[in-house]
Amino acid sequence: MTPKPVIIDTDPGQDDAFAILLALAAPALDVLGLTTVAGNMGLAQTTDNARRIVELAGRGDTPVHAGAPRPLLRAPRPVPEIHGDTGIDGWDWAPAAHPPAPGHAVDFIIDTISNHPDPVTLIALGPQTNIALALRRAPEIAEQIDRIVFMGGGFFEGGNMSPAAEYNILVDPEAARIVLGSGVPITAVPLDCTHKAPAPLGWSQTLADHGTPVMRACAGMMEFFERYGNAKYGTATRPLHDAIAVSALLWPELFDGRLCPVDIECAGELTTGMTVVDWLRQTGKPDNCLWLNACHDPAEVYARMESALAKL
C-alpha cells in the first residue's frame, strides 16, 4: 500500500511529541514535513521542539517550517504550567542539531499541496492558524487536500481551558472556524473521544523498560504530562490527546463518531472557543465534520502505539 502523504501542523507539547513520533514510525504515513505554530509555547520554542523530536526519531531530514507566531486576532496563550518550561519537559533533550528549514510554514503548506501528485492529509495538533492562513491565501488548495484531521474541541465533555472550550480551539477560534468552513473533508478528534482513551496505568514504566532513547524519552514525557492532568481531574492516568488523533487516522476501525454540522463560537461572553456540534442535525446546516466520540478499545490503541514507537 502506498503511504498516505501528510503534513503535521503542531505546537509541541508532550502529546504532540508522541503524535509526531507515531506518525514518523508508521509505514502507512509519509510525513512530508512539520509546520509549527504558537500554542502550547511560543513559536521559537515549538519550532525548536519539533526539530528535537524529528532528530530523536532519527528523521532529521524531515523539514520543519516555522509558521504563525500568534493567533489571527488574539494574543498568544502559552501554557508552561501544563507542559513545563520547554513544552516537552520530562526528558533531557539534546539541542537541535539543525535549524528549521527556510521558508514560512504557510508557504510550505500551499506549495506542497499544490505540487504533490496525490492529495495530502493535514494533521492539525495545535491552533489551526497556519492552515487557516493557507486556505485564505490559496483557497484552491482545498480541492487538493484529502482530509484535515484535527485534535480539538469538546461537546459532550465540554472544555479543558474554560467550561465551554478546549485549548486548541480557544487559542484561535477564528482560525478553526475558517477551517471548518473550507469545504475540505474534516475529522475532529475532540475531548469527547480522547477522554475515552486514557493510557494504561503504569504505561510510562512499560515504555521505559524498552530501553531505547525514544522510549525512555516517551516515558519521561508521559510521567510529566500526567502530573498536571491527574491533579486537575483527580485521575490516575491521562489520554495522549494528539497521539489519539494520529491513531484515529491510522486505525479508524477502533473509533466511531458522526458526520454532522460543526461551527465555532467566536464572540460568546462565556462560550468563546466552544465547538458547537449539531449532533441531532437541528440547524439545517450541511454536514462538515466527522465528529469522533468513541474509542472502542483504548488498550489496543496504546498497544499499537507502543509497538510502533519501539521501532524508532
C-alpha positions in Angstrom: 0.0 0.0 0.0 1.3 3.4 -0.9 1.9 5.5 2.2 -0.5 8.4 2.7 1.3 11.8 2.3 0.7 14.0 5.4 1.8 17.4 6.8 1.8 17.7 10.6 0.9 21.2 11.9 1.9 21.3 15.6 2.9 23.2 18.8 4.8 20.5 20.8 3.6 19.7 23.7 4.3 16.2 25.1 1.3 14.7 23.5 2.3 16.4 20.2 5.7 14.7 20.6 4.0 11.3 20.9 1.8 12.0 17.9 4.8 13.1 15.7 6.9 10.1 16.7 4.0 7.8 16.0 3.4 9.3 12.6 7.1 9.0 11.8 7.1 5.4 12.8 4.0 4.4 10.9 4.7 2.8 7.5 1.2 3.9 6.4 2.2 7.6 6.5 4.7 9.6 4.5 5.4 12.7 6.7 6.3 15.4 4.1 7.2 17.9 6.8 6.2 19.6 10.0 4.9 23.1 10.3 4.9 24.9 13.7 2.6 27.4 15.3 2.5 29.4 18.5 0.3 27.5 21.0 1.5 25.4 24.0 4.6 27.5 23.8 5.9 30.5 21.8 6.8 29.9 18.1 10.6 29.7 18.7 10.2 27.0 21.3 7.6 24.9 19.4 9.9 25.0 16.4 12.9 24.0 18.4 10.9 21.3 20.0 9.8 19.9 16.6 13.4 19.8 15.4 14.4 17.9 18.6 11.6 15.4 18.1 12.4 14.5 14.5 16.1 14.2 15.3 15.4 11.9 18.3 13.4 9.7 15.9 16.4 9.6 13.5 14.4 11.5 10.9 16.4 14.8 11.0 15.9 15.1 7.2 12.2 15.8 7.8 11.8 19.6 7.2 10.4 21.7 10.0 9.0 25.1 8.9 8.1 27.8 11.4 4.7 29.5 11.0 2.4 31.9 12.7 3.8 33.5 15.9 0.3 34.4 17.2 -3.4 33.6 16.5 -5.2 35.5 13.8 -6.9 38.1 16.1 -5.9 37.2 19.6 -2.9 37.3 22.0 -0.8 34.1 22.3 -1.7 31.8 25.2 1.2 29.6 26.2 0.7 27.0 29.0 4.0 26.2 30.6 2.1 25.2 33.7 0.9 22.1 31.7 3.9 21.3 29.6 6.8 22.7 31.5 9.3 25.4 30.6 10.3 23.7 27.4 6.9 22.4 26.4 8.3 18.8 26.3 9.6 18.5 29.8 10.3 15.1 31.2 13.4 14.2 29.2 16.9 15.7 29.0 16.7 16.8 25.3 19.8 17.3 23.3 19.9 20.6 21.5 18.6 20.5 17.9 21.5 19.8 15.6 19.9 21.6 12.6 17.9 24.8 12.2 14.4 25.0 10.9 14.0 24.7 7.1 13.9 28.1 5.3 10.6 29.5 4.2 7.3 30.1 6.1 5.1 27.2 7.1 2.1 28.7 5.2 4.1 28.8 2.0 5.3 25.2 2.6 1.7 24.0 3.1 0.5 25.7 -0.1 3.5 24.7 -2.2 3.5 21.1 -1.0 -0.2 20.5 -1.5 -0.2 22.3 -4.9 2.7 20.3 -6.3 2.2 16.8 -4.8 0.9 14.3 -7.2 -1.6 12.9 -4.6 -4.0 14.6 -2.3 -2.3 15.5 1.0 -3.8 15.0 4.5 -3.2 17.7 7.1 -2.9 16.6 10.8 -3.5 19.6 13.0 -2.3 19.2 16.6 -2.5 22.8 17.8 -4.2 26.0 17.0 -5.2 26.0 13.3 -3.7 29.4 12.4 -1.3 28.2 9.7 -4.0 26.1 8.0 -6.5 28.9 8.0 -3.9 31.3 6.6 -3.1 28.8 3.8 -6.7 28.3 2.9 -7.3 32.1 2.8 -4.2 32.8 0.8 -4.7 29.9 -1.7 -8.3 28.7 -1.4 -7.8 26.4 -4.5 -5.7 24.0 -2.4 -8.9 22.9 -0.6 -9.7 20.6 -3.6 -6.2 19.0 -3.3 -6.4 18.2 0.4 -7.5 14.7 1.1 -8.7 15.4 4.7 -7.9 17.5 7.7 -7.7 15.6 10.9 -7.5 17.9 13.9 -7.3 17.3 17.7 -9.5 19.9 19.3 -12.9 20.8 20.7 -15.3 19.1 23.0 -19.1 18.9 23.0 -20.3 16.2 25.4 -17.2 16.7 27.5 -17.2 20.5 27.5 -13.8 22.2 27.6 -10.5 21.8 29.4 -9.4 25.5 29.4 -12.9 27.0 30.1 -16.2 25.4 30.8 -17.0 25.6 27.1 -13.7 25.5 25.2 -10.8 23.1 24.6 -7.4 24.6 24.4 -6.5 24.3 20.7 -9.8 25.9 19.6 -9.9 28.5 22.3 -6.4 29.9 21.3 -7.6 30.7 17.8 -11.3 30.2 17.3 -11.4 32.3 14.2 -8.9 30.0 12.5 -10.8 26.9 13.4 -14.0 28.5 12.0 -12.2 29.2 8.7 -11.0 25.6 8.5 -14.4 24.1 9.3 -16.0 26.3 6.6 -13.4 25.4 3.9 -15.3 22.5 2.4 -12.4 20.1 3.0 -13.4 16.7 4.5 -12.6 17.0 8.2 -12.3 14.6 11.1 -12.3 16.1 14.6 -10.8 14.1 17.4 -12.2 16.1 20.4 -12.1 15.6 24.2 -15.3 13.5 23.7 -13.1 10.9 22.1 -9.7 11.3 23.8 -11.2 11.2 27.3 -12.4 7.7 26.4 -8.8 6.6 25.7 -6.6 7.1 28.7 -3.2 5.5 28.7 -2.9 2.2 30.6 -1.9 2.5 34.3 1.9 2.3 34.6 2.4 2.7 30.9 5.4 5.1 31.4 7.3 2.3 33.1 6.4 -0.1 30.3 7.8 2.3 27.8 11.0 2.9 29.9 11.6 -0.9 30.0 12.2 -0.9 26.2 15.4 0.9 27.0 15.8 2.9 23.7 16.3 6.6 23.8 13.0 7.2 22.1 11.1 5.0 24.6 12.9 6.5 27.6 12.1 10.0 26.3 8.5 9.0 25.9 8.4 7.5 29.4 9.7 10.7 30.9 7.3 12.9 29.0 4.4 10.7 29.9 5.2 11.0 33.6 5.4 14.8 33.4 2.3 15.1 31.3 0.2 13.0 33.7 1.2 15.1 36.7 -0.8 18.2 35.8 -3.7 16.3 34.3 -4.1 13.8 37.1 -4.1 16.5 39.7 -6.7 18.6 37.8 -9.1 15.8 37.0 -8.4 13.5 40.0 -7.4 10.7 37.7 -4.7 8.0 37.8 -3.7 8.3 34.1 -4.4 10.7 31.2 -5.0 10.4 27.4 -2.4 11.4 25.0 -4.8 13.7 23.1 -2.7 14.4 20.0 -1.4 10.9 19.6 -5.0 9.7 19.7 -5.7 11.9 16.7 -2.9 10.2 14.7 -4.2 6.9 16.0 -7.6 7.7 14.6 -6.1 8.3 11.2 -4.1 5.1 11.3 -6.7 2.8 12.8 -10.2 4.2 12.1 -11.8 0.8 12.9 -11.0 1.5 16.6 -13.0 4.8 16.6 -16.6 5.9 15.9 -18.5 9.2 15.5 -21.0 11.0 13.4 -20.8 13.2 10.4 -22.7 16.4 11.3 -22.6 20.2 11.2 -19.9 21.8 13.5 -19.2 25.5 14.0 -17.1 27.6 16.4 -18.4 30.3 18.8 -16.1 33.3 18.4 -18.0 36.0 20.3 -19.7 34.4 23.3 -19.5 36.2 26.6 -19.0 32.8 28.4 -18.5 30.4 25.4 -15.8 31.8 23.1 -14.0 28.8 21.6 -16.9 26.4 22.0 -17.3 23.8 19.3 -21.0 23.9 18.6 -21.8 20.4 17.3 -25.2 19.9 15.8 -25.3 16.2 16.8 -29.1 15.9 16.1 -28.9 18.0 12.9 -31.3 20.6 14.2 -29.9 23.7 12.3 -30.4 22.6 8.8 -26.7 23.4 8.1 -24.7 21.0 5.9 -22.6 18.3 7.5 -19.0 19.4 7.5 -17.2 17.3 10.1 -16.8 13.7 11.2 -17.0 14.2 15.0 -15.4 11.3 16.8 -16.9 10.5 20.2 -15.9 6.9 20.8 -12.8 4.8 21.1 -13.7 1.1 21.1 -10.5 -0.4 22.5 -8.1 2.0 24.2 -5.8 -0.8 25.3 -5.4 -1.8 21.7 -4.7 1.7 20.6 -1.9 2.1 23.1 -0.5 -1.4 22.4 -0.3 -0.5 18.7 1.2 2.9 19.5 3.9 1.2 21.7 4.7 -1.3 19.1 5.3 1.4 16.5 7.3 3.7 18.8 9.5 0.8 19.8 10.8 0.5 16.2 12.3 4.0 16.2 
